[in-house]
Amino acid sequence: MKILIKNVDIVTMDEQNKFYDRSNIVIEDNIITHIGDIEEIDKNKVDYVIEGLNKLAMPGLINCHTHLGMSLFRNYADDMILSEWLTKKIWPIEAKLVEEDIYWASLLSMSEMISSGTTTFCDMYFFMDQVVRALDISGMRASLARGIVEEDFNSIYKIEENEKLFMDYNNSLNGRIKIMFGPHAPYTCSPEFLLKIMDSASKLNAGLHIHLAETKDEVEDSFSKYNKSPIKHMNDLGLFELHTVAAHCVHIDEDDIQLIKQKNVHPVNNPSSNFKLASGFSPVNKMLKEGIRVALGTDGAASNNNLNMFKEISMASIVNKAVDNDPMSVTALEALNMATINGAYALGLEKEVGSLEIGKKADIIILNMDKPHLCPRNNIFSTLAYSTYGSDVDTVIVDGNILMEKKEFKTIDIEKVKYMANKISIDLLNNR
């Protein structure tokens, strides 16, 4: 299928950060084949036209750390410290979940992400085959990992589940799915257990998705147990020899930052979740200045309460300015990079997505710019980082397929998804 998006403003988010005024994009099958003047296009060979007047096209956003199944627990456990939030609220109710719950929760999360401009996400949870099932319906792109917590000597089955997930689904759905391994954190996995996970991942040439240095208590406990920070502990264990997506990286020092840089670790900032749980402020600006491609994530809807990446873009920039007492800390463009091309690098997809370039996959979002809060647009990057809402997203295309057009879902029965999510949530809280 050949799609023409015409008369649309374009932000490419490539190395040149090009901006096109009233221009055009051509998609053939799942690839961007043309960006530029309309005269160069044979309109008779176009199968479908999207009118882009008063709209802006940009790369789909990439949410590099989330837990889709946790959308069932939205607004369930708030205003708590992380350790109690996990042990007293989240882990007990998670024990009640069954496979079908994760299918509907995943579709709910995907609906929310699509409607707010996310096209790719990196998920860590369990019953991950149900996330694949939901992905087949939604049409999104994802990196998936089985979340692995070491509970007892039988926990090895979780590693085996992650291996099976890789063998069954890596590069499936036309390459839209990549599989990673998901050791939860150094404080929930012993060094010996982490080595087993690393061995499995290494044999399959798979990356790792892990929580690191999220809280002050975690870092203090690491020094107490190992006389080193979680970052140095993981480095000494050899974990960073594998492609690593490191969620949070809040409580890190200069030595940690240098290790992250040297080992090409991909830190993921989750500002809303970190602030709401009072975990702290990640030194994003310091990492960016070191050339580290910091990515951006929402975390799960149980701790963030929504999966709106445009909110995270704004938060990542604004809060770091206040923390650093520097109005130039984490610029609008840097925050947008975190949510697009940096996220692509984190997931090893930089040659496929993260920017609008000829030859890349057609993962494109189109924003309705005909809004009072988006007028005037004196600086397009400031407009996108500071003024844009997720609700401004009008149309979403992933892998050349239209998932939402003019706010209407094309792949998901949203009313059924909302009904099922509400039904399951009530059942979980009251009956199971």
C-alpha positions as CSV (number, residue, x, y, z in Angstrom):
1,M,0.0,0.0,0.0
2,K,1.2,3.5,-0.9
3,I,0.2,6.3,1.5
4,L,0.6,10.0,0.9
5,I,0.6,12.5,3.8
6,K,0.3,15.8,2.1
7,N,0.5,19.5,3.1
8,V,1.9,18.6,6.5
9,D,4.5,20.3,8.6
10,I,7.3,17.8,9.4
11,V,9.8,17.5,12.3
12,T,12.3,14.8,11.4
13,M,14.3,14.4,14.7
14,D,17.2,13.2,12.6
15,E,20.8,14.5,13.1
16,Q,20.0,17.7,11.2
17,N,16.7,18.2,13.1
18,K,15.1,19.3,9.8
19,F,11.7,21.1,9.7
20,Y,9.6,21.1,6.6
21,D,6.7,23.6,6.2
22,R,3.7,22.3,4.3
23,S,5.4,19.3,2.8
24,N,4.7,15.7,2.1
25,I,5.6,12.1,3.2
26,V,5.2,9.0,1.1
27,I,5.0,5.6,2.7
28,E,5.3,2.4,0.6
29,D,4.3,-0.7,2.5
30,N,6.1,-0.1,5.8
31,I,8.9,2.2,4.6
32,I,9.2,6.0,4.3
33,T,10.2,6.5,0.6
34,H,9.9,10.2,0.2
35,I,9.9,13.4,2.2
36,G,9.6,16.6,0.3
37,D,7.9,18.5,-2.6
38,I,4.6,17.3,-3.9
39,E,5.6,17.7,-7.6
40,E,8.0,14.8,-7.3
41,I,5.1,12.4,-6.5
42,D,3.0,10.5,-9.0
43,K,-0.3,11.0,-7.3
44,N,-2.0,8.5,-9.5
45,K,-0.1,5.7,-7.9
46,V,-1.1,6.6,-4.4
47,D,-3.6,4.3,-2.7
48,Y,-4.5,6.5,0.3
49,V,-4.2,10.2,1.1
50,I,-4.0,11.8,4.5
51,E,-4.6,15.5,4.5
52,G,-2.0,17.3,6.7
53,L,-3.1,20.9,6.6
54,N,-2.8,22.5,10.0
55,K,-1.1,19.3,11.2
56,L,2.5,18.2,12.1
57,A,4.1,14.9,11.5
58,M,7.0,13.6,13.7
59,P,8.4,10.2,14.7
60,G,6.3,8.1,16.9
61,L,7.3,8.4,20.6
62,I,9.2,5.6,22.3
63,N,8.4,4.6,25.8
64,C,11.5,2.8,27.1
65,H,10.3,1.6,30.4
66,T,6.8,0.5,31.4
67,H,4.7,-2.4,32.8
68,L,1.6,-2.6,30.7
69,G,-0.2,-5.1,33.0
70,M,-0.2,-2.6,35.8
71,S,-2.8,-0.4,34.2
72,L,-5.3,-2.4,36.1
73,F,-3.9,-0.9,39.3
74,R,-4.2,2.7,38.1
75,N,-5.2,4.9,41.1
76,Y,-5.2,1.9,43.4
77,A,-2.1,2.5,45.6
78,D,-0.9,6.1,45.8
79,D,0.9,8.4,48.2
80,M,3.2,5.6,49.5
81,I,6.9,5.0,49.7
82,L,8.2,2.6,47.1
83,S,9.1,-0.3,49.4
84,E,5.6,-0.4,51.0
85,W,3.9,0.3,47.7
86,L,5.5,-2.8,46.3
87,T,5.4,-5.2,49.3
88,K,2.0,-4.3,50.8
89,K,0.0,-3.3,47.7
90,I,1.4,-4.3,44.3
91,W,3.0,-7.7,44.8
92,P,0.0,-9.1,46.7
93,I,-2.5,-8.1,44.1
94,E,-0.2,-9.1,41.3
95,A,-0.3,-12.7,42.7
96,K,-4.0,-12.8,41.8
97,L,-3.5,-12.0,38.1
98,V,-4.3,-14.6,35.5
99,E,-3.3,-14.6,31.8
100,E,-6.5,-13.1,30.4
101,D,-6.1,-10.1,32.8
102,I,-2.8,-9.2,31.2
103,Y,-4.2,-9.4,27.7
104,W,-6.9,-6.8,28.5
105,A,-4.6,-4.7,30.6
106,S,-2.1,-4.6,27.8
107,L,-4.7,-3.6,25.2
108,L,-5.9,-0.9,27.6
109,S,-2.3,0.4,27.9
110,M,-1.7,0.2,24.2
111,S,-4.9,2.2,23.6
112,E,-3.7,4.9,25.9
113,M,-0.2,5.0,24.3
114,I,-1.5,5.1,20.8
115,S,-4.0,7.9,21.6
116,S,-1.1,10.0,23.1
117,G,1.5,9.3,20.3
118,T,3.6,6.4,21.5
119,T,4.3,3.8,18.8
120,T,7.0,1.7,20.5
121,F,7.4,0.6,24.1
122,C,9.7,-1.5,26.2
123,D,7.7,-3.7,28.6
124,M,8.8,-5.8,31.6
125,Y,6.1,-8.0,33.2
126,F,4.8,-11.6,33.2
127,F,2.4,-13.6,31.0
128,M,4.2,-11.9,28.2
129,D,2.7,-14.1,25.6
130,Q,-0.5,-12.2,26.3
131,V,1.3,-8.9,25.5
132,V,2.3,-10.5,22.2
133,R,-1.4,-11.4,21.6
134,A,-2.4,-7.8,22.3
135,L,0.4,-6.5,20.1
136,D,-0.9,-8.6,17.2
137,I,-4.2,-6.8,17.6
138,S,-3.0,-3.2,18.2
139,G,-0.2,-3.1,15.6
140,M,2.3,-1.4,17.9
141,R,6.1,-2.1,18.0
142,A,7.7,-3.4,21.3
143,S,10.7,-4.8,23.1
144,L,9.4,-7.3,25.7
145,A,11.0,-8.9,28.7
146,R,9.7,-11.4,31.2
147,G,10.2,-9.7,34.6
148,I,12.4,-12.0,36.7
149,V,12.3,-11.8,40.5
150,E,14.3,-14.4,42.5
151,E,11.9,-15.7,45.1
152,D,13.2,-19.2,45.9
153,F,15.3,-22.0,44.4
154,N,12.5,-22.7,41.9
155,S,12.7,-19.2,40.3
156,I,14.8,-20.7,37.5
157,Y,11.5,-21.4,35.7
158,K,11.2,-17.6,35.1
159,I,14.5,-17.6,33.1
160,E,13.2,-20.6,31.1
161,E,10.0,-18.6,30.4
162,N,12.1,-15.7,29.1
163,E,14.1,-18.1,26.9
164,K,10.9,-19.6,25.5
165,L,9.5,-16.0,24.9
166,F,12.6,-15.3,22.9
167,M,12.5,-18.5,20.8
168,D,8.8,-18.1,20.1
169,Y,8.5,-14.4,19.4
170,N,11.8,-12.5,18.7
171,N,11.5,-10.7,15.4
172,S,7.9,-11.9,15.0
173,L,4.9,-9.8,13.7
174,N,6.9,-8.5,10.7
175,G,9.8,-7.7,13.0
176,R,7.7,-5.5,15.3
177,I,8.7,-7.6,18.4
178,K,12.1,-7.9,20.0
179,I,12.7,-9.9,23.1
180,M,15.0,-9.0,26.0
181,F,15.6,-10.6,29.4
182,G,14.2,-8.8,32.4
183,P,16.0,-9.2,35.7
184,H,14.0,-7.0,38.0
185,A,16.8,-5.4,40.0
186,P,20.0,-6.2,41.9
187,Y,18.0,-6.2,45.2
188,T,15.5,-8.8,43.9
189,C,18.1,-11.0,42.2
190,S,21.2,-12.4,43.8
191,P,24.6,-12.2,41.9
192,E,24.4,-16.0,41.3
193,F,20.9,-15.7,39.9
194,L,21.9,-12.7,37.7
195,L,24.7,-14.7,36.3
196,K,22.3,-17.4,35.2
197,I,20.1,-14.7,33.5
198,M,23.1,-13.2,31.8
199,D,24.2,-16.6,30.6
200,S,20.9,-17.3,28.9
201,A,20.7,-13.8,27.4
202,S,24.2,-14.1,26.1
203,K,23.6,-17.4,24.4
204,L,20.6,-15.9,22.6
205,N,22.4,-12.6,21.9
206,A,19.5,-10.8,23.7
207,G,19.7,-7.6,25.7
208,L,18.7,-6.9,29.3
209,H,16.0,-4.6,30.8
210,I,16.6,-3.9,34.5
211,H,15.8,-1.4,37.3
212,L,18.9,0.3,38.6
213,A,19.7,2.8,41.3
214,E,16.0,3.8,41.7
215,T,16.0,4.8,45.4
216,K,18.4,6.0,48.0
217,D,17.7,2.9,50.1
218,E,18.6,0.6,47.2
219,V,22.0,2.3,46.9
220,E,22.7,2.3,50.6
221,D,21.8,-1.4,50.8
222,S,24.1,-2.1,47.9
223,F,27.0,-0.4,49.7
224,S,26.1,-2.3,52.8
225,K,26.1,-5.7,51.0
226,Y,28.7,-5.3,48.3
227,N,30.6,-2.1,49.3
228,K,29.8,-0.6,45.9
229,S,27.0,1.1,44.1
230,P,24.4,-0.9,42.1
231,I,25.9,0.4,38.9
232,K,29.4,-0.7,39.9
233,H,28.0,-4.0,41.2
234,M,26.4,-4.7,37.9
235,N,29.5,-3.7,36.0
236,D,31.8,-5.9,38.1
237,L,29.4,-8.8,37.6
238,G,29.8,-8.3,33.8
239,L,26.1,-7.4,33.2
240,F,27.0,-4.4,31.1
241,E,28.8,-6.6,28.6
242,L,25.3,-7.2,27.3
243,H,23.1,-4.5,25.7
244,T,21.5,-3.0,28.8
245,V,18.4,-0.8,29.3
246,A,18.7,0.6,32.8
247,A,15.5,2.0,34.1
248,H,15.6,5.0,36.5
249,C,19.3,5.6,37.3
250,V,18.3,8.2,39.9
251,H,20.9,7.9,42.6
252,I,24.2,7.8,40.7
253,D,27.4,9.6,41.2
254,E,30.2,10.7,38.8
255,D,31.9,7.3,38.8
256,D,28.6,5.6,38.0
257,I,28.0,8.1,35.1
258,Q,31.5,7.3,33.7
259,L,30.7,3.6,33.8
260,I,27.4,4.1,32.1
261,K,29.2,6.0,29.4
262,Q,32.1,3.6,29.0
263,K,29.9,0.5,28.8
264,N,27.3,2.2,26.6
265,V,24.5,1.5,29.1
266,H,21.1,3.0,28.1
267,P,19.6,4.8,31.1
268,V,15.9,5.6,31.1
269,N,14.5,8.6,32.9
270,N,11.0,8.1,34.4
271,P,10.4,11.6,35.8
272,S,6.7,11.4,36.8
273,S,7.0,8.0,38.5
274,N,10.2,9.0,40.3
275,F,8.7,12.2,41.6
276,K,5.4,10.7,42.6
277,L,7.2,7.9,44.6
278,A,9.7,10.5,45.9
279,S,12.5,8.4,44.6
280,G,14.5,11.5,43.6
281,F,15.9,13.3,40.5
282,S,18.0,11.6,38.0
283,P,21.1,13.7,36.9
284,V,19.9,13.7,33.3
285,N,21.7,16.8,32.3
286,K,25.1,15.5,33.5
287,M,24.6,12.3,31.5
288,L,23.5,14.1,28.4
289,K,26.6,16.4,28.6
290,E,28.7,13.2,28.7
291,G,27.2,12.2,25.4
292,I,25.0,9.5,27.0
293,R,21.8,9.0,25.1
294,V,19.3,9.1,28.0
295,A,15.9,7.7,27.0
296,L,12.5,8.4,28.5
297,G,9.8,6.2,30.0
298,T,6.5,6.5,31.9
299,D,6.9,3.4,34.2
300,G,3.7,1.6,34.8
301,A,0.3,3.2,35.2
302,A,0.2,2.1,38.9
303,S,3.0,4.5,39.8
304,N,2.6,7.1,37.1
305,N,-1.1,6.9,36.7
306,N,-0.9,7.5,32.9
307,L,1.3,6.5,30.0
308,N,1.4,9.9,28.3
309,M,4.9,10.5,26.9
310,F,4.3,14.1,26.0
311,K,3.8,14.8,29.7
312,E,7.2,13.0,30.4
313,I,8.9,15.1,27.7
314,S,7.8,18.3,29.4
315,M,8.5,17.0,32.9
316,A,12.0,15.8,31.9
317,S,13.0,19.2,30.7
318,I,11.3,21.5,33.2
319,V,12.1,19.7,36.4
320,N,15.7,19.2,35.6
321,K,16.0,23.0,35.1
322,A,14.8,23.6,38.6
323,V,16.9,20.8,40.1
324,D,20.1,22.0,38.4
325,N,19.2,25.7,38.9
326,D,20.0,26.1,35.2
327,P,17.4,27.3,32.6
328,M,19.5,25.7,29.9
329,S,19.5,22.2,31.5
330,V,17.8,19.6,29.4
331,T,16.6,21.7,26.5
332,A,13.3,21.2,24.6
333,L,15.2,19.5,21.8
334,E,17.1,17.2,24.2
335,A,13.9,16.1,25.9
336,L,12.3,15.4,22.5
337,N,15.4,13.4,21.5
338,M,15.0,11.4,24.7
339,A,11.5,10.4,23.6
340,T,12.4,9.6,20.0
341,I,15.9,8.8,18.6
342,N,17.5,8.2,22.0
343,G,14.8,5.6,22.8
344,A,15.5,4.0,19.4
345,Y,19.1,3.6,20.4
346,A,18.2,2.2,23.8
347,L,16.2,-0.6,22.1
348,G,18.7,-1.2,19.3
349,L,16.2,0.2,16.7
350,E,18.0,3.3,15.7
351,K,18.4,2.1,12.0
352,E,14.6,1.4,11.8
353,V,12.7,4.1,13.9
354,G,13.2,7.2,16.1
355,S,13.4,9.7,13.2
356,L,11.7,10.4,9.9
357,E,14.1,9.5,7.2
358,I,13.9,7.9,3.8
359,G,14.5,4.1,4.3
360,K,13.3,4.0,7.9
361,K,10.1,2.2,9.0
362,A,7.0,4.3,8.8
363,D,6.3,4.9,12.5
364,I,4.7,8.3,12.3
365,I,2.4,10.4,14.5
366,I,0.4,13.4,13.2
367,L,-0.6,16.1,15.6
368,N,-3.5,18.5,15.2
369,M,-1.8,21.9,15.6
370,D,-5.0,24.0,15.1
371,K,-5.4,24.5,18.9
372,P,-5.2,27.7,20.9
373,H,-2.5,26.3,23.2
374,L,-0.3,25.6,20.1
375,C,-0.6,29.1,18.7
376,P,1.7,30.9,17.9
377,R,4.4,28.4,17.1
378,N,7.5,30.6,17.4
379,N,9.8,27.7,18.1
380,I,8.6,24.2,17.0
381,F,10.7,22.3,19.4
382,S,9.5,24.4,22.3
383,T,5.9,24.0,21.1
384,L,6.3,20.2,21.1
385,A,8.1,19.9,24.4
386,Y,6.3,22.5,26.5
387,S,2.9,23.2,24.9
388,T,1.7,19.9,23.4
389,Y,-0.6,17.4,25.1
390,G,-0.9,13.7,24.2
391,S,-4.6,14.6,23.3
392,D,-3.3,16.6,20.4
393,V,-2.3,13.4,18.6
394,D,-4.7,13.0,15.7
395,T,-3.3,10.0,13.6
396,V,-0.9,7.2,14.4
397,I,0.9,5.0,11.9
398,V,3.1,2.1,12.8
399,D,5.0,-0.1,10.3
400,G,3.0,1.6,7.5
401,N,-0.3,0.7,9.1
402,I,-2.8,3.3,10.4
403,L,-3.7,2.5,14.0
404,M,-5.6,5.6,14.7
405,E,-7.0,8.3,12.3
406,K,-8.8,11.5,13.3
407,K,-8.8,10.1,16.9
408,E,-10.6,6.9,15.8
409,F,-9.0,3.6,16.7
410,K,-8.6,1.4,13.7
411,T,-7.3,-1.8,15.3
412,I,-8.7,-1.8,18.8
413,D,-12.3,-2.1,20.0
414,I,-11.8,0.6,22.7
415,E,-15.3,0.2,24.2
416,K,-14.8,-3.5,24.8
417,V,-11.3,-2.9,26.2
418,K,-12.5,-0.3,28.7
419,Y,-15.4,-2.6,29.7
420,M,-13.2,-5.6,30.3
421,A,-10.5,-3.6,32.2
422,N,-13.1,-2.2,34.5
423,K,-14.7,-5.6,35.1
424,I,-11.3,-7.3,35.8
425,S,-10.2,-4.5,38.2
426,I,-13.4,-4.7,40.2
427,D,-13.0,-8.5,40.4
428,L,-9.4,-8.2,41.5
429,L,-10.1,-5.7,44.2
430,N,-13.3,-7.2,45.6
431,N,-13.6,-10.9,44.8
432,R,-10.4,-12.7,44.3
